[in-house]
């Protein structure tokens, strides 16, 4: 019985100490957002301050996206389920000369929960319609040489 208590004690001490955090993307985007200025900061300054962008727009090569996401485990009772603590997206747009034209910072409050409809679309296709009869007769004619070869 002593061994069970010792093992249980060790497990509790090791699991409850520190939470596991997963960090993805550029760190401290909210602080770096305040260090860049419209019509002053250029492309090279952005690369030095923040680094290469996480993503570049396919439609506008002068629109750069920087992502920052911090997830951490909630509690031992939630069995490792992670909660998003930080979710920042910095969108910068440069002009044709490479100077900052616009900047925008989106955070966790700007996220939208999307609700999906669970309804299904009913088909308009009926087996007794004229189009069904036309296509089924065409299918019969196309498949008839194959049936003759199989016999």
C-alpha positions in Angstrom: 0.0 0.0 0.0 2.9 2.4 0.7 4.2 1.9 -2.9 0.8 2.9 -4.3 0.8 6.1 -2.2 4.4 6.9 -3.3 3.6 6.4 -7.0 0.4 8.4 -6.7 2.2 11.2 -5.0 5.0 11.3 -7.6 2.4 11.4 -10.4 0.5 14.3 -8.8 3.6 16.4 -8.2 4.9 15.9 -11.7 1.7 16.6 -13.5 0.4 19.6 -11.6 3.5 21.7 -11.7 3.7 23.6 -14.9 1.4 23.9 -17.9 2.5 23.0 -21.4 2.3 25.8 -23.9 2.6 25.6 -27.6 3.8 28.8 -29.3 3.5 29.2 -33.1 4.5 32.1 -35.3 6.2 35.4 -34.5 6.3 36.3 -30.8 5.0 39.6 -29.3 3.3 40.9 -32.4 1.3 43.4 -30.4 4.5 45.0 -29.2 6.1 45.0 -32.7 2.9 46.5 -34.1 3.6 49.7 -32.1 7.1 49.9 -33.5 6.2 50.1 -37.2 4.9 53.3 -38.6 2.9 54.0 -41.8 4.8 55.9 -44.5 8.1 55.4 -42.5 8.8 51.7 -42.1 10.0 49.9 -45.2 10.2 46.2 -46.2 13.8 45.8 -44.9 12.7 47.3 -41.5 9.9 44.8 -41.3 12.2 41.9 -42.1 14.7 43.0 -39.4 12.1 43.7 -36.7 9.6 40.9 -37.2 11.3 38.6 -39.7 9.9 37.0 -42.9 6.1 36.9 -43.1 4.2 33.8 -42.2 2.2 34.1 -45.4 2.1 36.4 -48.5 -1.2 37.1 -50.3 -1.5 35.3 -53.6 -3.4 38.1 -55.2 -1.3 41.0 -53.8 2.4 40.3 -53.3 2.7 43.5 -51.2 0.3 42.2 -48.5 2.1 40.3 -45.8 0.6 38.3 -42.9 2.3 37.5 -39.6 0.7 35.0 -37.2 1.1 34.4 -33.5 -0.8 31.7 -31.6 -0.3 30.6 -28.0 -2.1 27.5 -26.7 -1.8 26.0 -23.3 -3.3 23.1 -21.4 -6.2 24.0 -19.2 -6.1 21.7 -16.2 -5.5 18.1 -15.3 -9.2 17.4 -15.1 -9.7 18.5 -18.7 -7.3 15.7 -19.8 -4.9 17.8 -21.9 -7.5 19.9 -23.8 -5.8 23.1 -24.9 -7.2 26.6 -24.8 -6.1 29.4 -27.1 -4.6 32.2 -25.0 -3.2 34.4 -27.7 -4.2 34.6 -31.4 -2.8 37.6 -33.1 -2.6 38.3 -36.9 -0.7 41.3 -38.2 -1.6 42.3 -41.7 0.8 44.8 -43.3 0.4 46.2 -46.8 3.3 47.8 -48.7 3.2 50.2 -51.6 5.0 49.6 -54.9 8.2 51.1 -53.4 8.2 48.8 -50.4 7.1 51.4 -47.8 4.4 50.5 -45.3 1.0 51.7 -46.6 -1.4 50.1 -44.1 -1.2 47.9 -40.9 -3.9 46.1 -39.0 -3.7 43.9 -35.9 -6.4 41.3 -35.3 -6.5 39.6 -31.9 -8.5 36.8 -30.1 -11.6 39.1 -29.7 -11.8 39.4 -33.5 -12.2 35.7 -34.1 -15.7 34.6 -35.2 -17.2 31.3 -34.3 -18.8 29.9 -37.5 -22.0 28.0 -37.2 -22.7 25.4 -39.9 -26.2 24.5 -41.0 -27.1 20.8 -40.7 -29.8 20.9 -43.3 -29.4 18.9 -46.5 -30.2 19.9 -50.0 -33.0 17.9 -51.7 -32.4 16.7 -55.2 -34.6 17.9 -58.0 -33.9 14.7 -59.9 -36.9 12.5 -60.3 -37.0 9.0 -61.8 -40.2 9.6 -63.6 -39.2 12.8 -65.4 -38.5 13.2 -69.0 -34.8 13.8 -68.6 -34.4 10.6 -66.6 -36.0 8.7 -69.4 -33.8 10.2 -72.1 -30.6 9.6 -70.2 -31.5 6.1 -69.2 -32.3 5.1 -72.8 -29.0 6.6 -73.8 -27.2 4.6 -71.1 -29.0 1.4 -72.3 -27.8 2.0 -75.9 -24.3 2.7 -74.9 -24.1 -0.4 -72.7 -25.8 -2.7 -75.1 -22.6 -3.6 -77.2 -20.8 -4.4 -73.9 -23.6 -6.8 -72.9 -23.3 -8.6 -76.3 -19.6 -9.0 -75.9 -19.9 -10.4 -72.3 -22.2 -13.3 -73.5 
